[in-house]
Amino acid sequence: MSPMFGPAGVMANHPFRVRTAHPWGGDAPGDRLSAARDGERIVRDVSGLQTGAAVTERGRLQLARELGRSWWVLLLLGIVWVLFGLFVLSYRVGSLLALAVLAGVVFILSGIAELTAASRAPSWRWLYVLSGVLSVIAGVIAFIWPGITLFVLSVLLSWFLVVMGVFHVVGALAGPKRDWWWMTLLLGVAEFLLGAWAAGYPGRSLLVFVNLVGFYALIHGFTEIFGSFTLRELSRRPDGPSAA
């Protein structure tokens, strides 16, 4: 039989023949063994990924259940924030003093955090120390002169609104037009107008400061309350959110 028409010749001249060392044109035994080993390795990798994902999911569910046992702490914090917001929005003299006290506490805690971070910072430690010292000094000033503190904070907030409004407007007009990009534009315009209106007179800046802090406290408080009930539901589910 001619080599052109025999089995080996046909396979050798087949246009879709896989070029291997096997005389019949198929895969060599070594190639088939290597492919089988690759398949086993892929199966092991996929199994390992699935096992790791299951472990991660169990860890998340366990963490959610542990946090759920302390849901009442979050509830109390939410109630405190709501009461604080209502008290601030009452526009009493004590509400302004409460704002100054809150500012002082925030400044002091921030300064302590900066000083603590300075001991672990790999570089620029003096910057952390300087920031921490200035924050502590600002907190002490807030307790000694609450009126001056509120005045300075309200003025700074007014100009901060102006600057952020400009950034948001420019970003919305010059940036890529994603979905709801016009919401950023409207937010920027509102921030700019509110900040410019408040910066024109110290009394108006204080009014804006009080309202923003009061409404923020209310929103944050209700968020904490709703989140506490969500954590309580998670703690009562034996299998977490995926339980049916």
Phi and psi in degrees as a GROMACS rama.xvg file:
@    title "Ramachandran Plot"
@    xaxis  label "Phi"
@    yaxis  label "Psi"
@TYPE xy
-68.094  142.034  SER-2
-63.5537  -18.6113  PRO-3
-77.3707  -23.0202  MET-4
-115.73  -3.69037  PHE-5
-73.2956  171.827  GLY-6
-57.2623  -43.8277  PRO-7
-67.6442  -37.3856  ALA-8
-69.3348  -39.4514  GLY-9
-62.8756  -45.9882  VAL-10
-67.5775  -31.8845  MET-11
-69.9162  -30.9902  ALA-12
-101.962  5.99024  ASN-13
-68.5285  133.777  HIS-14
-65.2367  -24.642  PRO-15
-104.497  17.8222  PHE-16
-67.9747  135.806  ARG-17
-81.3536  120.75  VAL-18
-74.9189  100.273  ARG-19
-130.669  179.727  THR-20
-82.6942  -5.94274  ALA-21
-72.8245  135.1  HIS-22
-67.6384  -19.8435  PRO-23
-96.1185  4.71853  TRP-24
86.9688  -6.51833  GLY-25
-84.5026  -172.234  GLY-26
-75.9215  141.509  ASP-27
-69.9357  155.628  ALA-28
-57.3833  -36.4715  PRO-29
-64.9044  -36.5729  GLY-30
-67.7255  -41.0454  ASP-31
-65.0082  -38.6346  ARG-32
-65.6384  -39.4444  LEU-33
-66.1332  -40.0034  SER-34
-64.3767  -39.2765  ALA-35
-63.8561  -40.8624  ALA-36
-65.3448  -38.7587  ARG-37
-62.9249  -40.5057  ASP-38
-63.392  -41.7704  GLY-39
-63.3264  -39.6444  GLU-40
-64.6128  -40.0704  ARG-41
-64.2398  -41.2  ILE-42
-62.5572  -41.6024  VAL-43
-64.3456  -40.1823  ARG-44
-63.4366  -44.1912  ASP-45
-64.0879  -41.3246  VAL-46
-63.1954  -39.5232  SER-47
-64.4934  -40.1416  GLY-48
-64.4458  -42.0428  LEU-49
-64.6619  -40.122  GLN-50
-64.832  -42.7155  THR-51
-63.5698  -38.8699  GLY-52
-65.06  -39.4741  ALA-53
-64.9642  -41.4644  ALA-54
-63.2852  -42.5154  VAL-55
-63.0291  -40.7596  THR-56
-65.3413  -40.8426  GLU-57
-64.4026  -36.9105  ARG-58
-65.0371  -39.1556  GLY-59
-65.9033  -41.2632  ARG-60
-65.2166  -39.6932  LEU-61
-64.3939  -41.4429  GLN-62
-63.8997  -41.0168  LEU-63
-63.8197  -38.739  ALA-64
-68.1432  -38.1913  ARG-65
-66.1764  -40.316  GLU-66
-67.8298  -32.461  LEU-67
-64.7321  -25.5949  GLY-68
-67.7518  -20.4335  ARG-69
-106.96  30.8978  SER-70
-64.7141  -28.5149  TRP-71
-68.8283  -27.6654  TRP-72
-64.3515  -44.6486  VAL-73
-63.7206  -36.515  LEU-74
-64.1149  -44.1528  LEU-75
-64.0746  -41.0446  LEU-76
-62.3384  -40.6757  LEU-77
-62.772  -41.616  GLY-78
-64.0386  -41.4197  ILE-79
-62.4572  -43.247  VAL-80
-63.5251  -40.882  TRP-81
-64.4427  -45.5932  VAL-82
-62.9204  -39.0035  LEU-83
-64.3805  -42.4423  PHE-84
-62.6557  -42.1325  GLY-85
-64.4433  -38.2817  LEU-86
-67.8325  -39.6954  PHE-87
-65.8796  -42.1141  VAL-88
-74.1203  -4.61346  LEU-89
-75.8286  -12.3702  SER-90
59.5367  34.7072  TYR-91
-88.5696  168.201  ARG-92
-65.0189  -38.0065  VAL-93
-65.3564  -27.7889  GLY-94
-67.2634  -37.9373  SER-95
-66.7119  -39.2044  LEU-96
-64.3968  -36.1465  LEU-97
-64.8094  -37.2831  ALA-98
-63.2654  -41.9835  LEU-99
-64.9027  -40.8852  ALA-100
-63.8642  -42.9023  VAL-101
-60.6615  -43.1224  LEU-102
-62.2381  -41.1708  ALA-103
-63.4931  -42.3537  GLY-104
-64.6426  -42.4879  VAL-105
-63.2852  -43.2864  VAL-106
-62.0794  -44.6488  PHE-107
-67.0952  -44.8511  ILE-108
-63.2151  -39.2628  LEU-109
-64.6709  -39.7015  SER-110
-64.8992  -40.7465  GLY-111
-63.4859  -40.0073  ILE-112
-63.9916  -39.197  ALA-113
-66.9179  -41.598  GLU-114
-65.9213  -36.1774  LEU-115
-67.201  -40.574  THR-116
-68.5486  -24.9514  ALA-117
-64.3845  -31.2701  ALA-118
-71.8  -20.1369  SER-119
-108.132  -2.28623  ARG-120
-72.8797  132.925  ALA-121
-71.1577  -27.2214  PRO-122
-153.273  171.144  SER-123
55.9958  38.4285  TRP-124
-64.8726  -33.8821  ARG-125
-62.4156  -29.5687  TRP-126
-69.0129  -41.154  LEU-127
-63.9332  -42.3339  TYR-128
-63.8694  -43.2197  VAL-129
-62.9677  -44.2913  LEU-130
-63.4302  -41.3884  SER-131
-65.3726  -42.5784  GLY-132
-64.5291  -43.8454  VAL-133
-63.7978  -37.6656  LEU-134
-66.1961  -41.5688  SER-135
-64.3123  -41.6275  VAL-136
-62.3347  -41.4871  ILE-137
-63.1459  -38.1101  ALA-138
-64.9986  -40.6095  GLY-139
-64.8963  -41.0093  VAL-140
-62.876  -36.3334  ILE-141
-63.4022  -33.5623  ALA-142
-77.4642  -33.6263  PHE-143
-80.2892  -46.6241  ILE-144
-122.371  78.3703  TRP-145
-64.9801  -33.9654  PRO-146
-65.2292  -47.1796  GLY-147
-63.0043  -37.6688  ILE-148
-61.8303  -46.6143  THR-149
-64.4027  -37.8618  LEU-150
-63.6937  -47.1246  PHE-151
-64.1248  -44.7401  VAL-152
-63.2843  -39.1199  LEU-153
-67.4744  -39.3404  SER-154
-65.7564  -44.5206  VAL-155
-61.606  -38.8296  LEU-156
-65.0281  -39.053  LEU-157
-61.5467  -48.7196  SER-158
-70.1652  -28.9017  TRP-159
-63.9707  -40.9683  PHE-160
-62.7572  -39.683  LEU-161
-62.3515  -48.0164  VAL-162
-64.6017  -45.0688  VAL-163
-65.4787  -34.3807  MET-164
-63.1023  -42.2669  GLY-165
-62.7705  -44.5601  VAL-166
-61.1417  -44.0203  PHE-167
-67.1027  -39.4702  HIS-168
-66.0444  -46.6091  VAL-169
-64.1061  -41.7283  VAL-170
-64.7258  -36.9935  GLY-171
-70.7105  -36.2773  ALA-172
-83.5514  -37.5715  LEU-173
-93.5407  -20.0125  ALA-174
-82.4698  178.889  GLY-175
-65.6203  142.071  PRO-176
-85.6412  85.6927  LYS-177
-84.9571  179.748  ARG-178
-63.1027  138.691  ASP-179
61.4445  29.9585  TRP-180
-66.7623  -27.2431  TRP-181
-69.2316  -20.2188  TRP-182
-66.3989  -37.9537  MET-183
-64.7911  -37.9987  THR-184
-63.55  -46.3688  LEU-185
-64.1182  -38.7936  LEU-186
-62.8469  -42.4995  LEU-187
-63.5637  -42.5858  GLY-188
-63.4659  -43.2428  VAL-189
-64.2499  -42.0164  ALA-190
-63.5973  -42.6794  GLU-191
-64.6478  -46.0452  PHE-192
-65.318  -42.2482  LEU-193
-66.6301  -43.0336  LEU-194
-65.6588  -41.184  GLY-195
-65.6632  -39.2288  ALA-196
-65.9353  -40.1035  TRP-197
-73.486  -34.2196  ALA-198
-71.6926  -15.2968  ALA-199
-73.361  -20.7662  GLY-200
-151.586  132.739  TYR-201
-59.6681  -35.0523  PRO-202
-64.3476  -38.6018  GLY-203
-70.219  -36.4688  ARG-204
-63.7808  -38.0955  SER-205
-66.684  -38.1781  LEU-206
-63.0618  -43.6505  LEU-207
-63.9039  -41.8018  VAL-208
-61.24  -45.5206  PHE-209
-64.0889  -43.5835  VAL-210
-66.1402  -43.1564  ASN-211
-64.1235  -43.4752  LEU-212
-65.2582  -41.9184  VAL-213
-63.8093  -47.3886  GLY-214
-68.0393  -35.4015  PHE-215
-63.1691  -41.8159  TYR-216
-63.1542  -39.9155  ALA-217
-64.2556  -48.6591  LEU-218
-62.7263  -43.4845  ILE-219
-64.9567  -38.8237  HIS-220
-65.1002  -45.8287  GLY-221
-65.3584  -34.6808  PHE-222
-63.7716  -41.4681  THR-223
-64.7518  -39.6877  GLU-224
-65.0229  -49.1338  ILE-225
-61.9708  -38.5865  PHE-226
-65.4426  -33.3044  GLY-227
-65.689  -40.9303  SER-228
-68.157  -32.9953  PHE-229
-64.842  -42.5895  THR-230
-64.9373  -36.0046  LEU-231
-64.3816  -39.8058  ARG-232
-65.3674  -38.5309  GLU-233
-64.2009  -37.8595  LEU-234
-70.2372  -23.0537  SER-235
-87.2641  -13.4593  ARG-236
-85.5434  126.371  ARG-237
-67.6961  -31.8189  PRO-238
-111.459  16.3559  ASP-239
76.9882  -159.625  GLY-240
-64.866  -23.8985  PRO-241
-81.822  -2.75757  SER-242
-70.2597  137.768  ALA-243
